[in-house]
């Protein structure tokens, strides 16, 4: 259902419809926006993982296991 067919288009809807999809500048801008968002989501996911890793590390240091894993003990 397209809003413009009903005659209820707003100025914003018309502006969005006027964006040329084959414009190289528009494609470059869209790629930058998408890359920024993906980076944001990745950093958010990594930051959340660091919190989980830190809580696991404290549990590991309180373990009763002894030995040096680098030497194969």
Predicted model as a PDB file, atoms N, CA, C, CB and O in Angstrom, pLDDT in the B-factor column:
MODEL        1                                                                  
ATOM      1  N   UNK A   1       0.845  -1.183   0.000  1.00 47.00           N  
ATOM      2  CA  UNK A   1       0.000   0.000   0.000  1.00 47.00           C  
ATOM      3  C   UNK A   1       0.885   1.240   0.000  1.00 47.00           C  
ATOM      4  CB  UNK A   1      -0.959   0.002   1.221  1.00 47.00           C  
ATOM      5  O   UNK A   1       1.626   1.469   0.956  1.00 47.00           O  
ATOM      6  N   UNK A   2       0.819   2.023  -1.036  1.00 51.00           N  
ATOM      7  CA  UNK A   2       1.654   3.198  -1.196  1.00 51.00           C  
ATOM      8  C   UNK A   2       0.883   4.438  -0.755  1.00 51.00           C  
ATOM      9  CB  UNK A   2       2.129   3.338  -2.657  1.00 51.00           C  
ATOM     10  O   UNK A   2      -0.237   4.672  -1.209  1.00 51.00           O  
ATOM     11  N   UNK A   3       1.481   5.225   0.124  1.00 52.00           N  
ATOM     12  CA  UNK A   3       0.775   6.380   0.687  1.00 52.00           C  
ATOM     13  C   UNK A   3       0.531   7.458  -0.368  1.00 52.00           C  
ATOM     14  CB  UNK A   3       1.569   6.967   1.855  1.00 52.00           C  
ATOM     15  O   UNK A   3      -0.441   8.206  -0.270  1.00 52.00           O  
ATOM     16  N   UNK A   4       1.388   7.544  -1.357  1.00 53.00           N  
ATOM     17  CA  UNK A   4       1.246   8.606  -2.349  1.00 53.00           C  
ATOM     18  C   UNK A   4       0.092   8.346  -3.306  1.00 53.00           C  
ATOM     19  CB  UNK A   4       2.531   8.763  -3.131  1.00 53.00           C  
ATOM     20  O   UNK A   4      -0.443   9.286  -3.895  1.00 53.00           O  
ATOM     21  N   UNK A   5      -0.294   7.108  -3.467  1.00 56.00           N  
ATOM     22  CA  UNK A   5      -1.434   6.805  -4.334  1.00 56.00           C  
ATOM     23  C   UNK A   5      -2.730   7.313  -3.730  1.00 56.00           C  
ATOM     24  CB  UNK A   5      -1.530   5.302  -4.587  1.00 56.00           C  
ATOM     25  O   UNK A   5      -3.687   7.571  -4.460  1.00 56.00           O  
ATOM     26  N   UNK A   6      -2.784   7.459  -2.434  1.00 56.00           N  
ATOM     27  CA  UNK A   6      -3.990   7.925  -1.758  1.00 56.00           C  
ATOM     28  C   UNK A   6      -4.030   9.440  -1.623  1.00 56.00           C  
ATOM     29  CB  UNK A   6      -4.094   7.293  -0.393  1.00 56.00           C  
ATOM     30  O   UNK A   6      -5.004   9.994  -1.115  1.00 56.00           O  
ATOM     31  N   UNK A   7      -2.986  10.105  -2.071  1.00 58.00           N  
ATOM     32  CA  UNK A   7      -2.952  11.558  -1.987  1.00 58.00           C  
ATOM     33  C   UNK A   7      -2.583  12.070  -0.611  1.00 58.00           C  
ATOM     34  CB  UNK A   7      -4.270  12.116  -2.382  1.00 58.00           C  
ATOM     35  O   UNK A   7      -2.779  13.253  -0.335  1.00 58.00           O  
ATOM     36  N   UNK A   8      -2.061  11.232   0.256  1.00 64.00           N  
ATOM     37  CA  UNK A   8      -1.727  11.638   1.615  1.00 64.00           C  
ATOM     38  C   UNK A   8      -0.217  11.744   1.807  1.00 64.00           C  
ATOM     39  CB  UNK A   8      -2.316  10.654   2.620  1.00 64.00           C  
ATOM     40  O   UNK A   8       0.270  11.569   2.924  1.00 64.00           O  
ATOM     41  N   UNK A   9       0.519  12.020   0.763  1.00 71.00           N  
ATOM     42  CA  UNK A   9       1.974  12.126   0.850  1.00 71.00           C  
ATOM     43  C   UNK A   9       2.380  13.369   1.643  1.00 71.00           C  
ATOM     44  CB  UNK A   9       2.594  12.167  -0.559  1.00 71.00           C  
ATOM     45  O   UNK A   9       1.800  14.444   1.492  1.00 71.00           O  
ATOM     46  N   UNK A  10       3.368  13.193   2.469  1.00 81.00           N  
ATOM     47  CA  UNK A  10       3.925  14.333   3.183  1.00 81.00           C  
ATOM     48  C   UNK A  10       5.152  14.813   2.418  1.00 81.00           C  
ATOM     49  CB  UNK A  10       4.286  13.962   4.662  1.00 81.00           C  
ATOM     50  O   UNK A  10       5.594  14.154   1.477  1.00 81.00           O  
ATOM     51  N   UNK A  11       5.690  15.928   2.806  1.00 79.00           N  
ATOM     52  CA  UNK A  11       6.896  16.472   2.165  1.00 79.00           C  
ATOM     53  C   UNK A  11       8.065  15.505   2.337  1.00 79.00           C  
ATOM     54  CB  UNK A  11       7.256  17.861   2.759  1.00 79.00           C  
ATOM     55  O   UNK A  11       8.862  15.336   1.414  1.00 79.00           O  
ATOM     56  N   UNK A  12       8.180  14.866   3.504  1.00 79.00           N  
ATOM     57  CA  UNK A  12       9.258  13.919   3.750  1.00 79.00           C  
ATOM     58  C   UNK A  12       9.141  12.713   2.824  1.00 79.00           C  
ATOM     59  CB  UNK A  12       9.248  13.468   5.212  1.00 79.00           C  
ATOM     60  O   UNK A  12      10.143  12.254   2.275  1.00 79.00           O  
ATOM     61  N   UNK A  13       7.932  12.201   2.648  1.00 80.00           N  
ATOM     62  CA  UNK A  13       7.724  11.070   1.740  1.00 80.00           C  
ATOM     63  C   UNK A  13       8.147  11.427   0.326  1.00 80.00           C  
ATOM     64  CB  UNK A  13       6.255  10.630   1.754  1.00 80.00           C  
ATOM     65  O   UNK A  13       8.773  10.621  -0.363  1.00 80.00           O  
ATOM     66  N   UNK A  14       7.806  12.633  -0.106  1.00 79.00           N  
ATOM     67  CA  UNK A  14       8.171  13.062  -1.451  1.00 79.00           C  
ATOM     68  C   UNK A  14       9.679  13.208  -1.579  1.00 79.00           C  
ATOM     69  CB  UNK A  14       7.481  14.382  -1.799  1.00 79.00           C  
ATOM     70  O   UNK A  14      10.242  12.850  -2.613  1.00 79.00           O  
ATOM     71  N   UNK A  15      10.352  13.732  -0.543  1.00 75.00           N  
ATOM     72  CA  UNK A  15      11.805  13.874  -0.574  1.00 75.00           C  
ATOM     73  C   UNK A  15      12.483  12.510  -0.648  1.00 75.00           C  
ATOM     74  CB  UNK A  15      12.295  14.641   0.659  1.00 75.00           C  
ATOM     75  O   UNK A  15      13.463  12.345  -1.374  1.00 75.00           O  
ATOM     76  N   UNK A  16      11.978  11.553   0.081  1.00 74.00           N  
ATOM     77  CA  UNK A  16      12.559  10.214   0.069  1.00 74.00           C  
ATOM     78  C   UNK A  16      12.384   9.567  -1.300  1.00 74.00           C  
ATOM     79  CB  UNK A  16      11.919   9.338   1.158  1.00 74.00           C  
ATOM     80  O   UNK A  16      13.289   8.896  -1.796  1.00 74.00           O  
ATOM     81  N   UNK A  17      11.232   9.769  -1.900  1.00 77.00           N  
ATOM     82  CA  UNK A  17      10.976   9.186  -3.215  1.00 77.00           C  
ATOM     83  C   UNK A  17      11.806   9.840  -4.306  1.00 77.00           C  
ATOM     84  CB  UNK A  17       9.510   9.300  -3.557  1.00 77.00           C  
ATOM     85  O   UNK A  17      12.009   9.237  -5.359  1.00 77.00           O  
ATOM     86  N   UNK A  18      12.294  11.059  -4.085  1.00 76.00           N  
ATOM     87  CA  UNK A  18      13.087  11.774  -5.086  1.00 76.00           C  
ATOM     88  C   UNK A  18      14.561  11.403  -5.065  1.00 76.00           C  
ATOM     89  CB  UNK A  18      12.948  13.250  -4.880  1.00 76.00           C  
ATOM     90  O   UNK A  18      15.312  11.902  -5.904  1.00 76.00           O  
ATOM     91  N   UNK A  19      15.011  10.557  -4.155  1.00 74.00           N  
ATOM     92  CA  UNK A  19      16.417  10.169  -4.083  1.00 74.00           C  
ATOM     93  C   UNK A  19      16.715   9.216  -5.237  1.00 74.00           C  
ATOM     94  CB  UNK A  19      16.753   9.507  -2.705  1.00 74.00           C  
ATOM     95  O   UNK A  19      16.097   8.156  -5.339  1.00 74.00           O  
ATOM     96  N   UNK A  20      17.660   9.584  -6.109  1.00 77.00           N  
ATOM     97  CA  UNK A  20      17.993   8.690  -7.221  1.00 77.00           C  
ATOM     98  C   UNK A  20      18.828   7.511  -6.707  1.00 77.00           C  
ATOM     99  CB  UNK A  20      18.762   9.462  -8.337  1.00 77.00           C  
ATOM    100  O   UNK A  20      19.890   7.711  -6.117  1.00 77.00           O  
ATOM    101  N   UNK A  21      18.356   6.309  -6.928  1.00 79.00           N  
ATOM    102  CA  UNK A  21      19.030   5.126  -6.399  1.00 79.00           C  
ATOM    103  C   UNK A  21      20.277   4.751  -7.197  1.00 79.00           C  
ATOM    104  CB  UNK A  21      18.073   3.959  -6.379  1.00 79.00           C  
ATOM    105  O   UNK A  21      21.107   3.980  -6.716  1.00 79.00           O  
ATOM    106  N   UNK A  22      20.417   5.283  -8.397  1.00 87.00           N  
ATOM    107  CA  UNK A  22      21.599   4.968  -9.199  1.00 87.00           C  
ATOM    108  C   UNK A  22      22.673   6.049  -9.101  1.00 87.00           C  
ATOM    109  CB  UNK A  22      21.201   4.776 -10.649  1.00 87.00           C  
ATOM    110  O   UNK A  22      23.647   6.016  -9.854  1.00 87.00           O  
ATOM    111  N   UNK A  23      22.516   6.992  -8.200  1.00 88.00           N  
ATOM    112  CA  UNK A  23      23.474   8.078  -8.006  1.00 88.00           C  
ATOM    113  C   UNK A  23      24.682   7.549  -7.230  1.00 88.00           C  
ATOM    114  CB  UNK A  23      22.814   9.277  -7.257  1.00 88.00           C  
ATOM    115  O   UNK A  23      24.521   7.025  -6.128  1.00 88.00           O  
ATOM    116  N   UNK A  24      25.885   7.678  -7.787  1.00 92.00           N  
ATOM    117  CA  UNK A  24      27.088   7.181  -7.094  1.00 92.00           C  
ATOM    118  C   UNK A  24      27.319   7.842  -5.738  1.00 92.00           C  
ATOM    119  CB  UNK A  24      28.306   7.400  -7.963  1.00 92.00           C  
ATOM    120  O   UNK A  24      27.794   7.190  -4.808  1.00 92.00           O  
ATOM    121  N   UNK A  25      26.989   9.124  -5.616  1.00 91.00           N  
ATOM    122  CA  UNK A  25      27.160   9.814  -4.334  1.00 91.00           C  
ATOM    123  C   UNK A  25      26.199   9.264  -3.283  1.00 91.00           C  
ATOM    124  CB  UNK A  25      26.942  11.325  -4.507  1.00 91.00           C  
ATOM    125  O   UNK A  25      26.567   9.110  -2.118  1.00 91.00           O  
ATOM    126  N   UNK A  26      24.966   8.970  -3.700  1.00 88.00           N  
ATOM    127  CA  UNK A  26      23.988   8.408  -2.768  1.00 88.00           C  
ATOM    128  C   UNK A  26      24.412   7.004  -2.350  1.00 88.00           C  
ATOM    129  CB  UNK A  26      22.578   8.380  -3.404  1.00 88.00           C  
ATOM    130  O   UNK A  26      24.260   6.632  -1.187  1.00 88.00           O  
ATOM    131  N   UNK A  27      24.938   6.228  -3.283  1.00 91.00           N  
ATOM    132  CA  UNK A  27      25.414   4.880  -2.948  1.00 91.00           C  
ATOM    133  C   UNK A  27      26.609   4.931  -2.004  1.00 91.00           C  
ATOM    134  CB  UNK A  27      25.790   4.114  -4.221  1.00 91.00           C  
ATOM    135  O   UNK A  27      26.703   4.121  -1.082  1.00 91.00           O  
ATOM    136  N   UNK A  28      27.522   5.875  -2.223  1.00 94.00           N  
ATOM    137  CA  UNK A  28      28.683   6.013  -1.345  1.00 94.00           C  
ATOM    138  C   UNK A  28      28.238   6.435   0.056  1.00 94.00           C  
ATOM    139  CB  UNK A  28      29.688   7.039  -1.925  1.00 94.00           C  
ATOM    140  O   UNK A  28      28.761   5.936   1.053  1.00 94.00           O  
ATOM    141  N   UNK A  29      27.279   7.347   0.129  1.00 92.00           N  
ATOM    142  CA  UNK A  29      26.775   7.784   1.432  1.00 92.00           C  
ATOM    143  C   UNK A  29      26.085   6.637   2.155  1.00 92.00           C  
ATOM    144  CB  UNK A  29      25.806   8.964   1.268  1.00 92.00           C  
ATOM    145  O   UNK A  29      26.267   6.463   3.360  1.00 92.00           O  
ATOM    146  N   UNK A  30      25.296   5.856   1.430  1.00 92.00           N  
ATOM    147  CA  UNK A  30      24.613   4.716   2.042  1.00 92.00           C  
ATOM    148  C   UNK A  30      25.623   3.690   2.547  1.00 92.00           C  
ATOM    149  CB  UNK A  30      23.649   4.061   1.037  1.00 92.00           C  
ATOM    150  O   UNK A  30      25.436   3.114   3.619  1.00 92.00           O  
ATOM    151  N   UNK A  31      26.692   3.456   1.786  1.00 95.00           N  
ATOM    152  CA  UNK A  31      27.718   2.498   2.200  1.00 95.00           C  
ATOM    153  C   UNK A  31      28.413   2.964   3.480  1.00 95.00           C  
ATOM    154  CB  UNK A  31      28.753   2.298   1.077  1.00 95.00           C  
ATOM    155  O   UNK A  31      28.695   2.154   4.363  1.00 95.00           O  
ATOM    156  N   UNK A  32      28.687   4.259   3.582  1.00 97.00           N  
ATOM    157  CA  UNK A  32      29.321   4.796   4.796  1.00 97.00           C  
ATOM    158  C   UNK A  32      28.404   4.657   6.004  1.00 97.00           C  
ATOM    159  CB  UNK A  32      29.701   6.272   4.597  1.00 97.00           C  
ATOM    160  O   UNK A  32      28.852   4.293   7.091  1.00 97.00           O  
ATOM    161  N   UNK A  33      27.130   4.947   5.812  1.00 97.00           N  
ATOM    162  CA  UNK A  33      26.172   4.826   6.913  1.00 97.00           C  
ATOM    163  C   UNK A  33      26.074   3.375   7.361  1.00 97.00           C  
ATOM    164  CB  UNK A  33      24.782   5.356   6.493  1.00 97.00           C  
ATOM    165  O   UNK A  33      26.074   3.095   8.560  1.00 97.00           O  
ATOM    166  N   UNK A  34      25.990   2.453   6.413  1.00 97.00           N  
ATOM    167  CA  UNK A  34      25.883   1.031   6.750  1.00 97.00           C  
ATOM    168  C   UNK A  34      27.142   0.534   7.449  1.00 97.00           C  
ATOM    169  CB  UNK A  34      25.623   0.201   5.489  1.00 97.00           C  
ATOM    170  O   UNK A  34      27.057  -0.230   8.411  1.00 97.00           O  
ATOM    171  N   UNK A  35      28.316   0.964   6.971  1.00 97.00           N  
ATOM    172  CA  UNK A  35      29.568   0.546   7.598  1.00 97.00           C  
ATOM    173  C   UNK A  35      29.670   1.081   9.023  1.00 97.00           C  
ATOM    174  CB  UNK A  35      30.766   1.022   6.770  1.00 97.00           C  
ATOM    175  O   UNK A  35      30.127   0.378   9.925  1.00 97.00           O  
ATOM    176  N   UNK A  36      29.247   2.314   9.220  1.00 97.00           N  
ATOM    177  CA  UNK A  36      29.273   2.894  10.567  1.00 97.00           C  
ATOM    178  C   UNK A  36      28.360   2.129  11.511  1.00 97.00           C  
ATOM    179  CB  UNK A  36      28.863   4.367  10.524  1.00 97.00           C  
ATOM    180  O   UNK A  36      28.721   1.857  12.657  1.00 97.00           O  
ATOM    181  N   UNK A  37      27.176   1.785  11.023  1.00 97.00           N  
ATOM    182  CA  UNK A  37      26.233   1.053  11.863  1.00 97.00           C  
ATOM    183  C   UNK A  37      26.751  -0.342  12.177  1.00 97.00           C  
ATOM    184  CB  UNK A  37      24.868   0.965  11.182  1.00 97.00           C  
ATOM    185  O   UNK A  37      26.643  -0.800  13.314  1.00 97.00           O  
ATOM    186  N   UNK A  38      27.310  -1.019  11.187  1.00 97.00           N  
ATOM    187  CA  UNK A  38      27.865  -2.362  11.432  1.00 97.00           C  
ATOM    188  C   UNK A  38      29.010  -2.302  12.443  1.00 97.00           C  
ATOM    189  CB  UNK A  38      28.362  -2.993  10.109  1.00 97.00           C  
ATOM    190  O   UNK A  38      29.123  -3.166  13.311  1.00 97.00           O  
ATOM    191  N   UNK A  39      29.862  -1.271  12.325  1.00 96.00           N  
ATOM    192  CA  UNK A  39      30.946  -1.097  13.285  1.00 96.00           C  
ATOM    193  C   UNK A  39      30.421  -0.850  14.683  1.00 96.00           C  
ATOM    194  CB  UNK A  39      31.841   0.045  12.864  1.00 96.00           C  
ATOM    195  O   UNK A  39      30.947  -1.385  15.659  1.00 96.00           O  
ATOM    196  N   UNK A  40      29.388  -0.042  14.775  1.00 96.00           N  
ATOM    197  CA  UNK A  40      28.758   0.229  16.074  1.00 96.00           C  
ATOM    198  C   UNK A  40      28.238  -1.061  16.698  1.00 96.00           C  
ATOM    199  CB  UNK A  40      27.606   1.244  15.917  1.00 96.00           C  
ATOM    200  O   UNK A  40      28.466  -1.318  17.880  1.00 96.00           O  
ATOM    201  N   UNK A  41      27.539  -1.872  15.903  1.00 95.00           N  
ATOM    202  CA  UNK A  41      26.975  -3.121  16.424  1.00 95.00           C  
ATOM    203  C   UNK A  41      28.081  -4.095  16.827  1.00 95.00           C  
ATOM    204  CB  UNK A  41      26.055  -3.772  15.376  1.00 95.00           C  
ATOM    205  O   UNK A  41      27.956  -4.791  17.834  1.00 95.00           O  
ATOM    206  N   UNK A  42      29.156  -4.147  16.049  1.00 95.00           N  
ATOM    207  CA  UNK A  42      30.269  -5.039  16.381  1.00 95.00           C  
ATOM    208  C   UNK A  42      30.942  -4.596  17.674  1.00 95.00           C  
ATOM    209  CB  UNK A  42      31.295  -5.076  15.233  1.00 95.00           C  
ATOM    210  O   UNK A  42      31.242  -5.425  18.534  1.00 95.00           O  
ATOM    211  N   UNK A  43      31.182  -3.289  17.815  1.00 94.00           N  
ATOM    212  CA  UNK A  43      31.800  -2.791  19.055  1.00 94.00           C  
ATOM    213  C   UNK A  43      30.902  -3.046  20.253  1.00 94.00           C  
ATOM    214  CB  UNK A  43      32.104  -1.290  18.943  1.00 94.00           C  
ATOM    215  O   UNK A  43      31.387  -3.369  21.337  1.00 94.00           O  
ATOM    216  N   UNK A  44      29.607  -2.904  20.068  1.00 93.00           N  
ATOM    217  CA  UNK A  44      28.652  -3.161  21.143  1.00 93.00           C  
ATOM    218  C   UNK A  44      28.695  -4.627  21.546  1.00 93.00           C  
ATOM    219  CB  UNK A  44      27.229  -2.765  20.713  1.00 93.00           C  
ATOM    220  O   UNK A  44      28.663  -4.952  22.733  1.00 93.00           O  
ATOM    221  N   UNK A  45      28.768  -5.516  20.550  1.00 92.00           N  
ATOM    222  CA  UNK A  45      28.818  -6.951  20.821  1.00 92.00           C  
ATOM    223  C   UNK A  45      30.129  -7.326  21.518  1.00 92.00           C  
ATOM    224  CB  UNK A  45      28.661  -7.750  19.513  1.00 92.00           C  
ATOM    225  O   UNK A  45      30.130  -8.116  22.462  1.00 92.00           O  
ATOM    226  N   UNK A  46      31.235  -6.760  21.053  1.00 91.00           N  
ATOM    227  CA  UNK A  46      32.537  -7.055  21.662  1.00 91.00           C  
ATOM    228  C   UNK A  46      32.579  -6.542  23.096  1.00 91.00           C  
ATOM    229  CB  UNK A  46      33.682  -6.427  20.836  1.00 91.00           C  
ATOM    230  O   UNK A  46      33.075  -7.229  23.988  1.00 91.00           O  
ATOM    231  N   UNK A  47      32.063  -5.345  23.320  1.00 86.00           N  
ATOM    232  CA  UNK A  47      32.056  -4.778  24.667  1.00 86.00           C  
ATOM    233  C   UNK A  47      31.249  -5.660  25.603  1.00 86.00           C  
ATOM    234  CB  UNK A  47      31.487  -3.350  24.655  1.00 86.00           C  
ATOM    235  O   UNK A  47      31.665  -5.879  26.741  1.00 86.00           O  
ATOM    236  N   UNK A  48      30.126  -6.164  25.167  1.00 83.00           N  
ATOM    237  CA  UNK A  48      29.314  -7.071  25.971  1.00 83.00           C  
ATOM    238  C   UNK A  48      30.057  -8.360  26.242  1.00 83.00           C  
ATOM    239  CB  UNK A  48      27.990  -7.365  25.279  1.00 83.00           C  
ATOM    240  O   UNK A  48      29.942  -8.919  27.332  1.00 83.00           O  
ATOM    241  N   UNK A  49      30.820  -8.845  25.270  1.00 76.00           N  
ATOM    242  CA  UNK A  49      31.595 -10.066  25.442  1.00 76.00           C  
ATOM    243  C   UNK A  49      32.736  -9.886  26.422  1.00 76.00           C  
ATOM    244  CB  UNK A  49      32.134 -10.527  24.118  1.00 76.00           C  
ATOM    245  O   UNK A  49      33.095 -10.822  27.137  1.00 76.00           O  
ATOM    246  N   UNK A  50      33.311  -8.690  26.462  1.00 65.00           N  
ATOM    247  CA  UNK A  50      34.398  -8.438  27.403  1.00 65.00           C  
ATOM    248  C   UNK A  50      33.898  -8.502  28.837  1.00 65.00           C  
ATOM    249  CB  UNK A  50      35.040  -7.079  27.129  1.00 65.00           C  
ATOM    250  O   UNK A  50      34.612  -8.971  29.723  1.00 65.00           O  
ATOM    251  N   UNK A  51      32.702  -8.043  29.066  1.00 58.00           N  
ATOM    252  CA  UNK A  51      32.142  -8.101  30.415  1.00 58.00           C  
ATOM    253  C   UNK A  51      31.971  -9.563  30.829  1.00 58.00           C  
ATOM    254  CB  UNK A  51      30.781  -7.344  30.487  1.00 58.00           C  
ATOM    255  O   UNK A  51      32.306  -9.938  31.952  1.00 58.00           O  
ATOM    256  N   UNK A  52      31.448 -10.388  29.913  1.00 60.00           N  
ATOM    257  CA  UNK A  52      31.288 -11.816  30.205  1.00 60.00           C  
ATOM    258  C   UNK A  52      32.644 -12.476  30.422  1.00 60.00           C  
ATOM    259  CB  UNK A  52      30.532 -12.521  29.063  1.00 60.00           C  
ATOM    260  O   UNK A  52      32.796 -13.293  31.330  1.00 60.00           O  
ATOM    261  N   UNK A  53      33.635 -12.127  29.593  1.00 60.00           N  
ATOM    262  CA  UNK A  53      34.961 -12.726  29.715  1.00 60.00           C  
ATOM    263  C   UNK A  53      35.597 -12.353  31.053  1.00 60.00           C  
ATOM    264  CB  UNK A  53      35.864 -12.280  28.549  1.00 60.00           C  
ATOM    265  O   UNK A  53      36.229 -13.199  31.685  1.00 60.00           O  
ATOM    266  N   UNK A  54      35.444 -11.115  31.493  1.00 61.00           N  
ATOM    267  CA  UNK A  54      36.028 -10.687  32.767  1.00 61.00           C  
ATOM    268  C   UNK A  54      35.418 -11.464  33.923  1.00 61.00           C  
ATOM    269  CB  UNK A  54      35.825  -9.177  32.977  1.00 61.00           C  
ATOM    270  O   UNK A  54      36.133 -11.851  34.847  1.00 61.00           O  
ATOM    271  N   UNK A  55      34.122 -11.696  33.892  1.00 60.00           N  
ATOM    272  CA  UNK A  55      33.502 -12.445  34.978  1.00 60.00           C  
ATOM    273  C   UNK A  55      33.959 -13.905  34.946  1.00 60.00           C  
ATOM    274  CB  UNK A  55      31.964 -12.359  34.886  1.00 60.00           C  
ATOM    275  O   UNK A  55      34.091 -14.533  35.997  1.00 60.00           O  
ATOM    276  N   UNK A  56      34.200 -14.447  33.762  1.00 62.00           N  
ATOM    277  CA  UNK A  56      34.705 -15.822  33.659  1.00 62.00           C  
ATOM    278  C   UNK A  56      36.152 -15.893  34.138  1.00 62.00           C  
ATOM    279  CB  UNK A  56      34.598 -16.337  32.201  1.00 62.00           C  
ATOM    280  O   UNK A  56      36.544 -16.874  34.771  1.00 62.00           O  
ATOM    281  N   UNK A  57      36.956 -14.860  33.843  1.00 59.00           N  
ATOM    282  CA  UNK A  57      38.346 -14.844  34.272  1.00 59.00           C  
ATOM    283  C   UNK A  57      38.456 -14.845  35.791  1.00 59.00           C  
ATOM    284  CB  UNK A  57      39.061 -13.630  33.696  1.00 59.00           C  
ATOM    285  O   UNK A  57      39.327 -15.519  36.342  1.00 59.00           O  
ATOM    286  N   UNK A  58      37.600 -14.114  36.470  1.00 59.00           N  
ATOM    287  CA  UNK A  58      37.668 -14.095  37.925  1.00 59.00           C  
ATOM    288  C   UNK A  58      37.278 -15.457  38.486  1.00 59.00           C  
ATOM    289  CB  UNK A  58      36.756 -12.995  38.498  1.00 59.00           C  
ATOM    290  O   UNK A  58      37.798 -15.864  39.525  1.00 59.00           O  
ATOM    291  N   UNK A  59      36.378 -16.163  37.824  1.00 57.00           N  
ATOM    292  CA  UNK A  59      36.005 -17.499  38.266  1.00 57.00           C  
ATOM    293  C   UNK A  59      37.167 -18.466  38.049  1.00 57.00           C  
ATOM    294  CB  UNK A  59      34.748 -17.988  37.519  1.00 57.00           C  
ATOM    295  O   UNK A  59      37.378 -19.376  38.851  1.00 57.00           O  
ATOM    296  N   UNK A  60      37.909 -18.272  36.984  1.00 57.00           N  
ATOM    297  CA  UNK A  60      39.042 -19.155  36.695  1.00 57.00           C  
ATOM    298  C   UNK A  60      40.187 -18.931  37.672  1.00 57.00           C  
ATOM    299  CB  UNK A  60      39.531 -18.941  35.266  1.00 57.00           C  
ATOM    300  O   UNK A  60      40.880 -19.887  38.021  1.00 57.00           O  
ATOM    301  N   UNK A  61      40.406 -17.720  38.118  1.00 58.00           N  
ATOM    302  CA  UNK A  61      41.509 -17.462  39.035  1.00 58.00           C  
ATOM    303  C   UNK A  61      41.223 -18.018  40.421  1.00 58.00           C  
ATOM    304  CB  UNK A  61      41.785 -15.970  39.121  1.00 58.00           C  
ATOM    305  O   UNK A  61      42.154 -18.246  41.194  1.00 58.00           O  
ATOM    306  N   UNK A  62      39.966 -18.240  40.748  1.00 57.00           N  
ATOM    307  CA  UNK A  62      39.646 -18.785  42.055  1.00 57.00           C  
ATOM    308  C   UNK A  62      39.611 -20.318  42.028  1.00 57.00           C  
ATOM    309  CB  UNK A  62      38.306 -18.235  42.536  1.00 57.00           C  
ATOM    310  O   UNK A  62      39.243 -20.950  43.019  1.00 57.00           O  
ATOM    311  N   UNK A  63      39.988 -20.904  40.908  1.00 55.00           N  
ATOM    312  CA  UNK A  63      39.987 -22.357  40.762  1.00 55.00           C  
ATOM    313  C   UNK A  63      41.082 -22.973  41.629  1.00 55.00           C  
ATOM    314  CB  UNK A  63      40.180 -22.757  39.282  1.00 55.00           C  
ATOM    315  O   UNK A  63      42.090 -22.324  41.911  1.00 55.00           O  
ATOM    316  N   UNK A  64      40.887 -24.226  42.053  1.00 58.00           N  
ATOM    317  CA  UNK A  64      41.887 -24.908  42.889  1.00 58.00           C  
ATOM    318  C   UNK A  64      42.898 -25.656  42.037  1.00 58.00           C  
ATOM    319  CB  UNK A  64      41.206 -25.879  43.858  1.00 58.00           C  
ATOM    320  O   UNK A  64      43.818 -26.262  42.586  1.00 58.00           O  
ATOM    321  N   UNK A  65      42.764 -25.637  40.734  1.00 56.00           N  
ATOM    322  CA  UNK A  65      43.687 -26.349  39.852  1.00 56.00           C  
ATOM    323  C   UNK A  65      45.045 -25.668  39.874  1.00 56.00           C  
ATOM    324  CB  UNK A  65      43.136 -26.412  38.409  1.00 56.00           C  
ATOM    325  O   UNK A  65      45.138 -24.441  39.830  1.00 56.00           O  
ATOM    326  N   UNK A  66      46.086 -26.467  39.942  1.00 59.00           N  
ATOM    327  CA  UNK A  66      47.442 -25.931  39.932  1.00 59.00           C  
ATOM    328  C   UNK A  66      48.179 -26.481  38.725  1.00 59.00           C  
ATOM    329  CB  UNK A  66      48.195 -26.280  41.244  1.00 59.00           C  
ATOM    330  O   UNK A  66      47.760 -27.469  38.122  1.00 59.00           O  
ATOM    331  N   UNK A  67      49.264 -25.841  38.385  1.00 58.00           N  
ATOM    332  CA  UNK A  67      50.076 -26.283  37.260  1.00 58.00           C  
ATOM    333  C   UNK A  67      50.211 -25.178  36.235  1.00 58.00           C  
ATOM    334  CB  UNK A  67      49.476 -27.526  36.618  1.00 58.00           C  
ATOM    335  O   UNK A  67      49.403 -24.252  36.166  1.00 58.00           O  
ATOM    336  N   UNK A  68      51.254 -25.308  35.447  1.00 58.00           N  
ATOM    337  CA  UNK A  68      51.536 -24.313  34.406  1.00 58.00           C  
ATOM    338  C   UNK A  68      51.122 -24.912  33.080  1.00 58.00           C  
ATOM    339  CB  UNK A  68      53.053 -23.893  34.391  1.00 58.00           C  
ATOM    340  O   UNK A  68      51.726 -25.881  32.621  1.00 58.00           O  
ATOM    341  N   UNK A  69      50.106 -24.351  32.460  1.00 59.00           N  
ATOM    342  CA  UNK A  69      49.590 -24.890  31.204  1.00 59.00           C  
ATOM    343  C   UNK A  69      50.572 -24.698  30.057  1.00 59.00           C  
ATOM    344  CB  UNK A  69      48.264 -24.237  30.861  1.00 59.00           C  
ATOM    345  O   UNK A  69      50.503 -25.422  29.064  1.00 59.00           O  
ATOM    346  N   UNK A  70      51.475 -23.747  30.171  1.00 61.00           N  
ATOM    347  CA  UNK A  70      52.455 -23.527  29.104  1.00 61.00           C  
ATOM    348  C   UNK A  70      53.434 -24.700  29.032  1.00 61.00           C  
ATOM    349  CB  UNK A  70      53.220 -22.200  29.332  1.00 61.00           C  
ATOM    350  O   UNK A  70      53.964 -25.002  27.962  1.00 61.00           O  
ATOM    351  N   UNK A  71      53.670 -25.347  30.146  1.00 58.00           N  
ATOM    352  CA  UNK A  71      54.609 -26.471  30.162  1.00 58.00           C  
ATOM    353  C   UNK A  71      53.912 -27.808  29.996  1.00 58.00           C  
ATOM    354  CB  UNK A  71      55.398 -26.471  31.448  1.00 58.00           C  
ATOM    355  O   UNK A  71      54.567 -28.849  30.043  1.00 58.00           O  
ATOM    356  N   UNK A  72      52.610 -27.806  29.804  1.00 57.00           N  
ATOM    357  CA  UNK A  72      51.881 -29.036  29.618  1.00 57.00           C  
ATOM    358  C   UNK A  72      51.469 -29.711  30.906  1.00 57.00           C  
ATOM    359  CB  UNK A  72      52.686 -29.961  28.824  1.00 57.00           C  
ATOM    360  O   UNK A  72      51.064 -30.873  30.878  1.00 57.00           O  
ATOM    361  N   UNK A  73      51.558 -29.021  32.045  1.00 50.00           N  
ATOM    362  CA  UNK A  73      51.175 -29.606  33.343  1.00 50.00           C  
ATOM    363  C   UNK A  73      49.685 -29.700  33.491  1.00 50.00           C  
ATOM    364  CB  UNK A  73      51.742 -28.795  34.486  1.00 50.00           C  
ATOM    365  O   UNK A  73      49.196 -30.167  34.519  1.00 50.00           O  
TER     366      UNK A  73                                                      
ENDMDL                                                                          
END                                                                             
